[in-house]
């Protein structure tokens, strides 16, 4: 059984925040604009020490803390901003983003995004960001159709925002609308050609749609962008197996395992490829390694049982088929083979 997972990434858009011209701000912004958040924090903190009511410095310092995993401190900072100015819609937005991205508390995040929406003028393109945030929170709550509606609104306000297309694609994946998802990933790629996750997820869509040759091209692009992307090697190997390019598939499965030696599914699928090539001993070795890492998957036992059967080791074959049935009492094929 092929196991392919769509890649979801936290993408947080950034509002343009008012900049100041003094030397400390210049130093802080130099690091901030380069996404060197850890280095920016001390400069913003010094500004805040000198002027505790500087809400812009406090906001940016809190964004830096969010981006460096200092979640609780970021939340404290955003709340201080709102105490200074309850109409500071950027702080409401970032508070919502922290709750949905970092805490998975989507219900609270929705409330904060709504406060942000209520404060932004309806004609403003900046509404794209809280609309996007609402979509992320709805996705987190598995309200995929509602999430799509919010991403639609985000795109209406900002048609060149690649992350909205990407996340709308994730929602369509969840609804198994692979053709619709593929179109959204393509739009995301058009807007940001160096975004590997969009290439990867589009490759998975093409795999689901059995458009294997074009899926290969997308997996190749992911590997070009991220040479150690073990899931891309794995996905490409799955496609090569479907095209009966077993030797090349084995190389890709082996590369995925080299990068991530604990990748049980890669051992399993490499074993399946060896099984198709009638290398039963090699298949058993890989299936056993997969079982060693993850002993609760009925498919692992079933495939190993089939390999044992081909070697006429019927006792071990029956044992594995029985284990597959124990793990999945509705595994009809395992009953039949046993």
HELIX and SHEET records of a PDB file:
HELIX    1   1 UNK A   23  UNK A   33  1                                  11    
HELIX    2   2 UNK A   37  UNK A   50  1                                  14    
HELIX    3   3 UNK A   55  UNK A   67  1                                  13    
HELIX    4   4 UNK A   71  UNK A   84  1                                  14    
HELIX    5   5 UNK A   89  UNK A  101  1                                  13    
HELIX    6   6 UNK A  106  UNK A  119  1                                  14    
HELIX    7   7 UNK A  127  UNK A  140  1                                  14    
HELIX    8   8 UNK A  144  UNK A  157  1                                  14    
HELIX    9   9 UNK A  162  UNK A  174  1                                  13    
HELIX   10  10 UNK A  178  UNK A  191  1                                  14    
HELIX   11  11 UNK A  196  UNK A  208  1                                  13    
HELIX   12  12 UNK A  212  UNK A  225  1                                  14    
HELIX   13  13 UNK A  230  UNK A  242  1                                  13    
HELIX   14  14 UNK A  246  UNK A  259  1                                  14    
HELIX   15  15 UNK A  264  UNK A  276  1                                  13    
HELIX   16  16 UNK A  280  UNK A  293  1                                  14    
HELIX   17  17 UNK A  298  UNK A  310  1                                  13    
HELIX   18  18 UNK A  314  UNK A  327  1                                  14    
HELIX   19  19 UNK A  332  UNK A  337  1                                   6    
END                                                                             
